[in-house]
Amino acid sequence: MDKRKVINAYRRGFLTPQECAQVLGVERKQLDDLLAESADDIYRYSSAAAVYRPSASK
């Protein structure tokens, strides 16, 4: 599952902090650390960030 979707669901109140951490496969303290970081830092190291983005130049 896409980590961004899980975190967004938590921020919108659909998941408890414990449920969010469980879905992400992290400890609660790690979740707190993830949420404290900026979104760019979170996804820079995520496998979900490795998506194909075509070049703007042709």
TIGUNU-994756 format. One record per atom (N, C-alpha, C): residue number from 1; atom name; x, y, z. Coordinates in steps of 0.05 Angstrom, whole numbers, plus 5000, padded with zeros to 4 digits. Layout:
N
<i: NUM at: CA u: X v: Y w: Z>
...
***
This chain:
58
<i: 1 at: N u: 5017 v: 4977 w: 5000>
<i: 1 at: CA u: 5000 v: 5000 w: 5000>
<i: 1 at: C u: 5018 v: 5025 w: 5000>
<i: 2 at: N u: 5009 v: 5045 w: 4986>
<i: 2 at: CA u: 5024 v: 5070 w: 4984>
<i: 2 at: C u: 5025 v: 5084 w: 5011>
<i: 3 at: N u: 5049 v: 5090 w: 5021>
<i: 3 at: CA u: 5053 v: 5103 w: 5047>
<i: 3 at: C u: 5039 v: 5129 w: 5049>
<i: 4 at: N u: 5038 v: 5144 w: 5027>
<i: 4 at: CA u: 5024 v: 5170 w: 5027>
<i: 4 at: C u: 4995 v: 5167 w: 5033>
<i: 5 at: N u: 4982 v: 5147 w: 5022>
<i: 5 at: CA u: 4954 v: 5142 w: 5027>
<i: 5 at: C u: 4949 v: 5135 w: 5056>
<i: 6 at: N u: 4966 v: 5119 w: 5067>
<i: 6 at: CA u: 4963 v: 5111 w: 5095>
<i: 6 at: C u: 4966 v: 5135 w: 5113>
<i: 7 at: N u: 4986 v: 5152 w: 5108>
<i: 7 at: CA u: 4990 v: 5175 w: 5125>
<i: 7 at: C u: 4967 v: 5195 w: 5121>
<i: 8 at: N u: 4958 v: 5198 w: 5097>
<i: 8 at: CA u: 4935 v: 5216 w: 5092>
<i: 8 at: C u: 4910 v: 5206 w: 5106>
<i: 9 at: N u: 4906 v: 5180 w: 5106>
<i: 9 at: CA u: 4883 v: 5168 w: 5120>
<i: 9 at: C u: 4885 v: 5174 w: 5150>
<i: 10 at: N u: 4909 v: 5171 w: 5161>
<i: 10 at: CA u: 4914 v: 5178 w: 5189>
<i: 10 at: C u: 4908 v: 5207 w: 5195>
<i: 11 at: N u: 4918 v: 5225 w: 5178>
<i: 11 at: CA u: 4915 v: 5253 w: 5183>
<i: 11 at: C u: 4885 v: 5262 w: 5180>
<i: 12 at: N u: 4870 v: 5247 w: 5164>
<i: 12 at: CA u: 4842 v: 5253 w: 5161>
<i: 12 at: C u: 4824 v: 5240 w: 5182>
<i: 13 at: N u: 4837 v: 5224 w: 5199>
<i: 13 at: CA u: 4822 v: 5212 w: 5222>
<i: 13 at: C u: 4811 v: 5184 w: 5216>
<i: 14 at: N u: 4818 v: 5172 w: 5194>
<i: 14 at: CA u: 4807 v: 5145 w: 5188>
<i: 14 at: C u: 4822 v: 5123 w: 5202>
<i: 15 at: N u: 4847 v: 5128 w: 5211>
<i: 15 at: CA u: 4863 v: 5109 w: 5225>
<i: 15 at: C u: 4873 v: 5121 w: 5251>
<i: 16 at: N u: 4876 v: 5103 w: 5271>
<i: 16 at: CA u: 4889 v: 5112 w: 5296>
<i: 16 at: C u: 4919 v: 5111 w: 5291>
<i: 17 at: N u: 4934 v: 5125 w: 5309>
<i: 17 at: CA u: 4963 v: 5124 w: 5306>
<i: 17 at: C u: 4974 v: 5095 w: 5306>
<i: 18 at: N u: 4962 v: 5078 w: 5323>
<i: 18 at: CA u: 4971 v: 5050 w: 5325>
<i: 18 at: C u: 4965 v: 5035 w: 5299>
<i: 19 at: N u: 4942 v: 5039 w: 5287>
<i: 19 at: CA u: 4935 v: 5026 w: 5262>
<i: 19 at: C u: 4953 v: 5036 w: 5239>
<i: 20 at: N u: 4958 v: 5061 w: 5239>
<i: 20 at: CA u: 4975 v: 5073 w: 5218>
<i: 20 at: C u: 5003 v: 5060 w: 5220>
<i: 21 at: N u: 5014 v: 5059 w: 5244>
<i: 21 at: CA u: 5041 v: 5048 w: 5247>
<i: 21 at: C u: 5041 v: 5018 w: 5239>
<i: 22 at: N u: 5020 v: 5004 w: 5246>
<i: 22 at: CA u: 5018 v: 4975 w: 5239>
<i: 22 at: C u: 5017 v: 4971 w: 5209>
<i: 23 at: N u: 5001 v: 4987 w: 5195>
<i: 23 at: CA u: 5000 v: 4985 w: 5166>
<i: 23 at: C u: 5026 v: 4991 w: 5153>
<i: 24 at: N u: 5040 v: 5011 w: 5163>
<i: 24 at: CA u: 5066 v: 5019 w: 5152>
<i: 24 at: C u: 5088 v: 5000 w: 5160>
<i: 25 at: N u: 5083 v: 4984 w: 5181>
<i: 25 at: CA u: 5103 v: 4965 w: 5190>
<i: 25 at: C u: 5125 v: 4978 w: 5206>
<i: 26 at: N u: 5118 v: 4998 w: 5222>
<i: 26 at: CA u: 5138 v: 5012 w: 5238>
<i: 26 at: C u: 5128 v: 5013 w: 5267>
<i: 27 at: N u: 5146 v: 5020 w: 5285>
<i: 27 at: CA u: 5138 v: 5024 w: 5313>
<i: 27 at: C u: 5125 v: 5051 w: 5316>
<i: 28 at: N u: 5111 v: 5055 w: 5337>
<i: 28 at: CA u: 5097 v: 5080 w: 5342>
<i: 28 at: C u: 5116 v: 5104 w: 5342>
<i: 29 at: N u: 5139 v: 5100 w: 5355>
<i: 29 at: CA u: 5159 v: 5122 w: 5357>
<i: 29 at: C u: 5169 v: 5129 w: 5329>
<i: 30 at: N u: 5173 v: 5109 w: 5312>
<i: 30 at: CA u: 5182 v: 5114 w: 5284>
<i: 30 at: C u: 5160 v: 5130 w: 5269>
<i: 31 at: N u: 5135 v: 5124 w: 5274>
<i: 31 at: CA u: 5113 v: 5138 w: 5262>
<i: 31 at: C u: 5114 v: 5167 w: 5270>
<i: 32 at: N u: 5118 v: 5173 w: 5295>
<i: 32 at: CA u: 5120 v: 5200 w: 5304>
<i: 32 at: C u: 5142 v: 5215 w: 5290>
<i: 33 at: N u: 5165 v: 5201 w: 5287>
<i: 33 at: CA u: 5188 v: 5214 w: 5273>
<i: 33 at: C u: 5181 v: 5219 w: 5244>
<i: 34 at: N u: 5168 v: 5200 w: 5231>
<i: 34 at: CA u: 5160 v: 5203 w: 5203>
<i: 34 at: C u: 5142 v: 5227 w: 5199>
<i: 35 at: N u: 5122 v: 5230 w: 5217>
<i: 35 at: CA u: 5103 v: 5252 w: 5215>
<i: 35 at: C u: 5116 v: 5278 w: 5220>
<i: 36 at: N u: 5137 v: 5279 w: 5236>
<i: 36 at: CA u: 5151 v: 5304 w: 5242>
<i: 36 at: C u: 5168 v: 5314 w: 5219>
<i: 37 at: N u: 5176 v: 5296 w: 5201>
<i: 37 at: CA u: 5192 v: 5303 w: 5178>
<i: 37 at: C u: 5174 v: 5316 w: 5157>
<i: 38 at: N u: 5185 v: 5329 w: 5138>
<i: 38 at: CA u: 5170 v: 5340 w: 5116>
<i: 38 at: C u: 5162 v: 5317 w: 5097>
<i: 39 at: N u: 5142 v: 5321 w: 5082>
<i: 39 at: CA u: 5132 v: 5301 w: 5063>
<i: 39 at: C u: 5154 v: 5293 w: 5043>
<i: 40 at: N u: 5169 v: 5312 w: 5034>
<i: 40 at: CA u: 5191 v: 5306 w: 5015>
<i: 40 at: C u: 5211 v: 5287 w: 5027>
<i: 41 at: N u: 5218 v: 5291 w: 5052>
<i: 41 at: CA u: 5238 v: 5274 w: 5065>
<i: 41 at: C u: 5226 v: 5246 w: 5069>
<i: 42 at: N u: 5201 v: 5243 w: 5075>
<i: 42 at: CA u: 5189 v: 5217 w: 5079>
<i: 42 at: C u: 5190 v: 5201 w: 5054>
<i: 43 at: N u: 5182 v: 5212 w: 5031>
<i: 43 at: CA u: 5179 v: 5197 w: 5007>
<i: 43 at: C u: 5205 v: 5195 w: 4991>
<i: 44 at: N u: 5225 v: 5211 w: 4997>
<i: 44 at: CA u: 5250 v: 5209 w: 4983>
<i: 44 at: C u: 5263 v: 5182 w: 4986>
<i: 45 at: N u: 5260 v: 5169 w: 5009>
<i: 45 at: CA u: 5272 v: 5144 w: 5015>
<i: 45 at: C u: 5253 v: 5120 w: 5011>
<i: 46 at: N u: 5228 v: 5126 w: 5004>
<i: 46 at: CA u: 5208 v: 5105 w: 5001>
<i: 46 at: C u: 5210 v: 5092 w: 4974>
<i: 47 at: N u: 5204 v: 5066 w: 4974>
<i: 47 at: CA u: 5203 v: 5052 w: 4948>
<i: 47 at: C u: 5179 v: 5062 w: 4932>
<i: 48 at: N u: 5159 v: 5073 w: 4945>
<i: 48 at: CA u: 5136 v: 5084 w: 4930>
<i: 48 at: C u: 5144 v: 5108 w: 4914>
<i: 49 at: N u: 5166 v: 5121 w: 4921>
<i: 49 at: CA u: 5174 v: 5145 w: 4906>
<i: 49 at: C u: 5189 v: 5138 w: 4881>
<i: 50 at: N u: 5195 v: 5113 w: 4877>
<i: 50 at: CA u: 5210 v: 5104 w: 4853>
<i: 50 at: C u: 5190 v: 5099 w: 4830>
<i: 51 at: N u: 5177 v: 5119 w: 4822>
<i: 51 at: CA u: 5158 v: 5117 w: 4800>
<i: 51 at: C u: 5170 v: 5129 w: 4774>
<i: 52 at: N u: 5161 v: 5120 w: 4752>
<i: 52 at: CA u: 5171 v: 5130 w: 4727>
<i: 52 at: C u: 5160 v: 5158 w: 4722>
<i: 53 at: N u: 5178 v: 5177 w: 4717>
<i: 53 at: CA u: 5170 v: 5204 w: 4710>
<i: 53 at: C u: 5184 v: 5211 w: 4684>
<i: 54 at: N u: 5169 v: 5214 w: 4663>
<i: 54 at: CA u: 5182 v: 5220 w: 4637>
<i: 54 at: C u: 5196 v: 5247 w: 4637>
<i: 55 at: N u: 5216 v: 5249 w: 4622>
<i: 55 at: CA u: 5232 v: 5274 w: 4620>
<i: 55 at: C u: 5215 v: 5295 w: 4606>
<i: 56 at: N u: 5219 v: 5320 w: 4614>
<i: 56 at: CA u: 5205 v: 5342 w: 4601>
<i: 56 at: C u: 5217 v: 5349 w: 4574>
<i: 57 at: N u: 5242 v: 5343 w: 4570>
<i: 57 at: CA u: 5255 v: 5348 w: 4545>
<i: 57 at: C u: 5250 v: 5325 w: 4525>
<i: 58 at: N u: 5249 v: 5332 w: 4500>
<i: 58 at: CA u: 5244 v: 5312 w: 4480>
<i: 58 at: C u: 5266 v: 5313 w: 4459>
***
